[in-house]
Amino acid sequence: MNIEEQIAALMEAPDAAPEVVTLDRSTVEAMLSELETTNPLRSLVIELRAKLAEPYVQLWAMHVLGPDDVYPALDKEHAERMVADLLESMERHKQKMVERGEGLEHWFDCEAKVIPSPWIPEDHYRCLAENALEEEEILRNSLRERNEHRSKLLAAIQPFCDLAVAFDGGEQIDNELTVEQLREARQVMLHVTEGERLRDAHLRRMSETYGEAAEQSIEAAKLAAKDS
């Protein structure tokens, strides 16, 4: 095989996996018992016995109190983290309800625990993959909503940012604002708003002061003209 053929072989896609049939252990044991009565040294019997002797890989899941509320995990540690995260999330939600003054008469504490997976490996990992896809879609939608909210926020504060730049004599900012820049822009907005309030109050005081002085001057002029 020349170098071009080797490269082509390396670039080829792998072959499809062979079809796998899942049988429970009791069924395989019964089949083996029948085979061993006729030919215990048959290669198929030896191979099956070797497979049955391999360590069993236990799959784990989280069970939330309720029907069909079972969620597959990668391993037991993952299932324990899922339970802890769920209980912590529910407790935070409960505390927020208390802070808002909402009643807890209809609240019930969540019960969740780690259990051995009720599925065969094929179904377990299929369900795990489906859950991962659902969570990915939720994250995508959440990110899309966040970006839309950020764009609206930028559009809302842009006039104030432009005003702050005009006061400072700086250059126009771009739309890729960081969280820190947004905080600074908010402070600028508060500063500008307070400055406008103080300016308006000063103008009102000036108007009242000069208005009184003008009235006094007019009265004085009237008296002088009358005396003359």
C-alpha positions in Angstrom: 0.0 0.0 0.0 1.5 3.3 -1.1 1.3 6.6 0.8 -1.7 7.8 -1.1 -3.6 4.6 -0.3 -2.6 4.8 3.4 -3.9 8.4 3.6 -7.1 7.5 1.8 -7.6 4.6 4.3 -7.1 6.9 7.2 -9.6 9.4 5.9 -12.4 6.8 5.4 -15.3 6.7 7.8 -15.4 3.8 10.3 -17.6 0.8 9.5 -21.0 0.7 11.1 -21.3 -1.2 14.4 -22.7 -4.7 14.2 -26.2 -5.3 15.3 -26.5 -6.0 19.0 -29.3 -8.0 20.6 -30.0 -7.4 24.3 -30.9 -10.4 26.4 -31.4 -10.5 30.2 -29.0 -12.7 32.2 -31.6 -15.3 33.1 -32.4 -16.0 29.4 -28.7 -16.4 28.6 -28.2 -18.7 31.6 -31.0 -20.9 30.4 -29.6 -21.1 26.9 -26.2 -21.9 28.2 -27.5 -24.7 30.4 -29.2 -26.3 27.5 -26.1 -26.0 25.3 -23.8 -27.3 28.0 -25.8 -30.5 28.3 -24.8 -31.4 24.7 -21.4 -29.9 24.3 -19.9 -27.9 27.2 -16.7 -27.3 25.3 -18.4 -25.7 22.4 -16.7 -22.4 21.5 -20.0 -20.5 21.7 -20.6 -21.8 25.2 -17.1 -20.8 26.3 -17.5 -17.3 24.8 -20.9 -16.7 26.5 -19.6 -17.9 29.9 -16.7 -15.5 29.6 -19.1 -12.6 28.8 -21.3 -13.5 31.8 -18.2 -13.5 34.0 -17.3 -9.9 33.1 -17.9 -7.3 35.9 -21.4 -5.9 35.8 -21.5 -2.1 35.2 -24.3 -0.7 37.3 -26.1 2.3 35.7 -27.6 5.0 38.0 -30.5 7.4 37.8 -32.3 10.1 39.9 -35.8 9.3 41.1 -38.1 12.2 42.0 -41.1 11.3 44.0 -43.9 10.7 41.5 -44.7 8.4 38.6 -42.2 8.2 35.7 -40.0 10.9 37.3 -36.7 9.1 36.7 -33.7 10.8 35.1 -30.7 8.8 33.9 -27.2 9.8 35.0 -23.7 9.2 33.6 -22.6 7.4 36.9 -23.5 7.4 40.5 -21.6 10.6 41.3 -23.5 12.4 38.5 -26.8 11.1 39.9 -25.8 12.4 43.4 -25.0 15.8 42.0 -28.4 15.9 40.2 -30.2 15.2 43.4 -28.2 17.8 45.4 -28.7 20.4 42.7 -32.5 19.8 42.5 -33.0 20.0 46.2 -30.9 23.1 46.4 -32.9 24.7 43.6 -36.2 23.9 45.2 -35.0 25.3 48.6 -34.0 28.6 46.9 -37.4 28.8 45.3 -39.0 28.2 48.6 -37.0 31.0 50.3 -37.9 33.4 47.5 -41.5 32.7 48.1 -41.1 33.5 51.8 -39.2 36.7 51.0 -42.1 37.8 48.7 -44.6 37.1 51.5 -46.3 34.2 49.6 -48.0 31.5 51.6 -46.6 28.0 51.8 -49.8 26.2 52.4 -49.7 24.4 49.0 -45.9 23.9 49.1 -44.6 20.4 49.4 -40.9 19.5 49.9 -39.3 17.8 47.0 -38.1 14.2 47.6 -35.4 12.8 45.3 -32.9 10.0 45.6 -30.3 8.0 43.7 -31.5 4.6 42.4 -30.2 1.9 40.1 -31.3 2.6 36.6 -34.6 0.9 35.6 -33.5 0.7 32.0 -31.3 -1.6 30.0 -28.1 0.2 28.8 -29.4 0.9 25.3 -32.5 2.7 26.7 -30.6 4.3 29.5 -28.2 6.1 27.2 -30.8 6.9 24.6 -32.8 8.7 27.3 -29.7 10.4 28.6 -28.9 11.7 25.1 -32.5 12.9 24.6 -32.4 14.8 27.9 -29.1 16.4 26.9 -30.7 17.6 23.6 -33.6 19.1 25.5 -31.3 20.9 27.9 -29.3 22.2 25.0 -32.4 23.6 23.3 -33.4 25.3 26.6 -29.9 26.8 26.9 -30.1 28.0 23.2 -33.5 29.7 23.8 -32.2 31.2 27.1 -29.1 32.6 25.3 -31.3 33.9 22.5 -33.6 35.7 24.9 -30.6 37.1 26.8 -29.1 38.5 23.6 -32.4 40.1 22.7 -32.7 41.6 26.1 -29.2 42.9 25.9 -29.9 44.5 22.5 -32.9 46.3 23.9 -30.9 47.4 26.9 -28.2 48.8 24.7 -30.7 50.6 22.5 -32.3 52.1 25.7 -29.0 53.4 27.2 -27.3 54.4 23.9 -28.7 58.0 24.0 -27.4 58.4 27.5 -24.0 56.9 26.5 -23.9 59.4 23.6 -24.7 62.2 25.9 -21.9 61.1 28.3 -19.4 60.9 25.5 -20.5 64.4 24.3 -19.9 65.8 27.8 -16.6 64.0 28.2 -15.3 64.8 24.7 -14.5 61.2 24.0 -15.2 59.0 21.0 -18.4 57.2 20.2 -18.6 53.8 22.0 -19.4 50.6 20.1 -22.2 48.2 20.8 -20.0 45.5 22.3 -20.4 46.7 25.9 -19.2 44.6 28.8 -21.1 44.3 32.1 -18.7 46.8 33.7 -19.3 49.3 30.9 -23.0 48.9 31.4 -22.6 49.6 35.1 -20.5 52.7 34.3 -23.1 53.8 31.8 -25.8 53.5 34.4 -23.7 55.7 36.8 -23.3 58.2 34.0 -27.1 58.2 33.4 -27.7 58.8 37.1 -25.1 61.6 37.2 -26.5 63.3 34.1 -30.1 63.0 35.4 -29.0 64.5 38.8 -27.1 67.3 37.0 -30.2 68.2 34.9 -32.3 68.3 38.1 -29.9 70.6 39.8 -29.6 72.8 36.8 -33.4 73.2 36.5 -33.6 74.0 40.2 -30.9 76.7 39.8 -32.7 78.2 36.8 -35.9 78.3 38.7 -34.2 80.1 41.6 -32.5 82.6 39.2 -35.9 83.2 37.5 -37.5 83.9 40.9 -34.6 86.1 42.0 -34.4 88.2 38.9 -38.2 88.3 38.6 -38.5 89.9 42.0 -35.7 92.3 41.2 -37.4 93.3 38.0 -40.6 94.0 39.7 -38.9 96.1 42.3 -37.1 98.1 39.5 -40.4 98.7 37.8 -42.0 99.9 41.0 -39.1 102.2 41.7 -39.3 103.6 38.2 -43.0 104.3 38.6 -42.4 106.1 41.9 -39.6 108.2 40.4 -41.8 109.2 37.4 -44.6 110.1 39.8 -42.4 112.3 41.9 -41.0 114.1 38.9 
